[in-house]
Amino acid sequence: MNAENLTEKPPMDQDSLVEASTGYEGGMLQQEFLFVEGKLYVYSDRMVKADKLGGEIVKLGEISKEDSYNYPDEEFEAAHIPVGTAVYEAEDEIVISYDMINYRIFMEFTP
C-alpha cells in the first residue's frame, strides 16, 4: 500500500450519508434517554435555571449504566448520559444537571 492510499476515503453509501448527517453511528439512539421510577424518559430539549425550577429539588439517584444503542429498561440506566450523572425530581419534572445551574428537563416517552 502506498502513501496515497492511506489518505483515500472509502466511497459513501446511503447509510453512511445518513450517519454523517446526524452525527450518530447507524443503530445508535439519537436522543438522551433515561429510565427512572419504572418509566422511560427522553430529553425534551428544554432547560431551566435552578432558580426557575421552584420548589424542592430531590435527588433520586445517579446514572449507573449507559448504553446508547438500546432504550434503557433498568433503573438509572441511560443513553447518551454519562454514568454518575445525578437525576433529580423538581416540581413533578425529571431533570439532570451537569453544573447545578442549568437543568435539562425530561418527559415521559413510549417507544
N, C-alpha and C positions, 0 to 999 in steps of 0.2 A: 504494500500500500504506500503510495507516495504522499507527500505533504498536502497536495491539492485535495486529495480525497478526504483528509481529516477535517476539512472545513466545509465540505458539502453537506447539505441538509437533505434528508430523505424527502421524496415527494409527499405532499399532504393529501390525505384522503378526506372524505366528507366528515368522518368522526373527528379527525384532527382539527379541522376548521371549527367545529363546534366547541371542542375543548379550548382552542385558542381564544375564541370569542368570549367564553365565560370565565376563563382563568382557572377552571377546575378540571381535574382529570375525569375521564369518562367513568361513569358509575358512582362518582362521589356526590354526596348530598351538597346542595349549593346554598344552603342557609344554615344558620345556627339553630340547633335543636337542643332541648334538654328534657329529661324525664324526672319528674319530682311529684311526690304525693300521689303516685299511681296514674299520672297524666302526662301526656306528651305536649310540649310547648315549643313554639317557633318564635324567633326574634321578630318583633312587629315593625322593625325599622323606626321605632320611636325611642327617644332618650329623654330623660328628665334630670334636672339638677337635684341634688339631695334636699335642698331647702324647699323644693316644689312638690316633693313626694307627700308631705303631710303625714301626720300620724306616726305610729311606731314602725320602725324598720326591724323586722325579726329575721335573724339568720336561721335558715332551715338546715343548712349543711354545706358541703363542698363537693364539687365535681370529683368523682373518684375514678371515672373511666371515660375515655374519649375514643370514638370510632366515627369517622366521617364518611363511611361507606354504607352504614345501616342506620335506620331510625333507632334512637335509644329506646330501650324497653326495660331497663333496670333502674332502680332508684339512684339518682345523682350520676347517671350516665349522660354523655353529651356528644354532640357533633360540632366540631369547629369551636369548642370552648375548652381552654386548657385545664388539665387536671389540677385541682387545688383552688380553682376559682370558686368563691363563695356565692351561694344562692340565697336570696332574701325574699321575704314577702312584705309588701308595703301596700296598705290600703287595698287589699284583695288583688294585688298585682304580683306576679312573679318577676323578679328583677335580678340582674347581676351587675357588678361594678368592678372595674379594674383599678379605679383610683379613689373610690369612696366619695366622689364628687358627682360624676355622671353615672346614671343608672340606665341600663338597657332593659326595656320592657318587653316581656314575652307574653304571647297569647296562646290559649289552648289550640291544639292542632289535631286534626284527624286525617291520617294519610289516605 
